[in-house]
């Protein structure tokens, strides 16, 4: 469908207040799910991030890479094991996680952003001791191997990159005080990084529409949630299963000073632009 110049100009005018609102503000995007594996969606995400950067929004991209890790572990004959939704990470697995996240996935994203005219730099939590961690335990005290619990975030490598005009692309592996490498959940890392940066917005990309009253009915999407409502919604069963850790990350970020957090549907092309540059947004916002 051909779009007229008048419609194009209307879109730009409508976006102007949001561009002004976010100008020179930090937005942290946690990139994962189907948007990482579907090439069309990946291209849309990359162009969204470059566009936001070019209009003066300071974007930080934090990424996971579960499917790529699973693929590499399979090639090496190493079994993938999960405990309470977290990947059990033995010594062999943490080496693969570091190689795949900080090497393959991270550098491919930097290259994709460059293809779209972006100026990006690849980082991981080990660089400059950006993310320091100690060994985490499962919900019931289970041994998770080299899964990390974040103890400290050093934002200097990130702010230095932003101040020099780069889009920081961060792989979520961390280091212990003794140099041990830890695997960090990407939602958790994005939440903590956003808080330490004093971000205007944290966006978690997922493979669902957002928080719904009925998880099987997208028409029951809840567009806005006050963080004080979350405990009640858990008791009611509205927040359950895999949504609990994601929403806990949103709540933690808001309580640590992030202005707004959003869970959005990464299966929708240009969902990041819809979230930031429109009044309605997309998905569920937490304040």
SULLINSUL-V913368 format. One line per field, one symbol per residue. ss: DSSP state (h for helix, s for strand, l for the rest). phi: phi as a letter, one per 20 degrees, with the letter a starting at -180 (. if undefined). burial: + if it has 16 or more other ideal C-beta (glycine too) atoms within 10 Angstrom, else -. A space follows every 10 residues. Layout:
ss=???
phi=???
burial=???
//
This chain:
ss=llllhhhhhh hhhhhhhhhh hhlllsssss sllhhhhlhh hhhhhhhhhh hhhhlllsss sssllhhhhh hhhhhlllll lssllsslsl hhhhhhhhhh hhhhhhhhhh hhhhhlllls ssssllhhhl ssssssslll llssssssss sssllhhhhh hhhlllssss slssslllll sssllhhhhh hhhhhhhlll ssssssllll lslllllhhh sllsslhhhh hhhhhhllll llhhhhhhhh hhhhhlllls ssssslllll hhhhhhllll lllsssl
phi=.fdffffgff fffffggfff fegmeecdde damffedeff ffffffffff gfffeneeed ddcdrgfffg fffffemdfe ccclndffce ffffffgfff ffegfgfffg fffffenedd ceccfffmlf cdbcfedfgd nffdmeeddf dbcdeggfff fffendefdd eedccegenf ecedgfffff fffgffemff bdddecdcfq ecfdfecgfe gdfccegfef gfffffnfdb lffgfffgff fffffeoffb ccdcefeegm fffffedbff mbndddc
burial=---------- ----+--++- -+---+++++ +++-++---- ++-+++++++ +++---++++ ++++++-++- -++----+-- --+--++++- --++-+++-+ ++--++-+++ -++--+-+-+ +++++++-++ +++--+---- ---+++++-+ --+-+-+++- ++---+++++ +++++----- ++++++++++ +++++++-++ ++++++-+++ ++--+----- ++--+-+--+ --+----++- --+--+++++ ++++---+-+ +++++++++- +++++++--- ++++++-
//
